């Protein structure tokens, strides 16, 4: 697994798309810091970019990497290597390289603008952690979708629709449910629905850390009561880890039964 991870990591790291990915975050972060000249405002603006771009690019990269590596995967599977080692090694190589590009892209400009001596260090850390978790979750989701679909076009289509559902449609559907049942206590369902969507969970984590939950009204007060505590933050991180673990279990189960 370690050898496969190293090969995949350096292969993705040398890709021009990874460099473009790093430059995108580097230029975006530098521009936001230059225009606002305020670390807290830049973090808030960057959050909206991260919650949209990272899931989308992670899905696209994951699907492309899987289908472009099919011949290499078939070659590895013909050797005395466990299937789990092949797919987990490739997954880690892609996820870590994308996470590294994202982290370096936002960290360098923030350090240049004095992050190390700023009170916003912890806010930045939560934002960076959310971006890394989203990278690992959506790369795993893309691998899982690709394994279920041999057809490349179908796999791409399902991946994009999944991103569209989690990033856009999910919030609209939840809002419709809340409006329809506004006479009932919805605190617990709101928390459950948030935990079921890693993008929403990341947004809540960052907003509460920035202490602007008041802008979210009553919902913000509910989230602040639950997620605003140390226990709530730990639960949020644990939920992200559970997403990754469940997807990896799914990848392992599907790959072990798949006929290559």
Helices and strands as residue ranges (DSSP letters): H 2-13, H 16-36, H 39-68, H 70-77, H 83-112, G 115-117, H 121-148, H 152-164, I 165-169, H 170-180, H 187-195, H 198-209, G 213-216, H 217-227, H 230-257
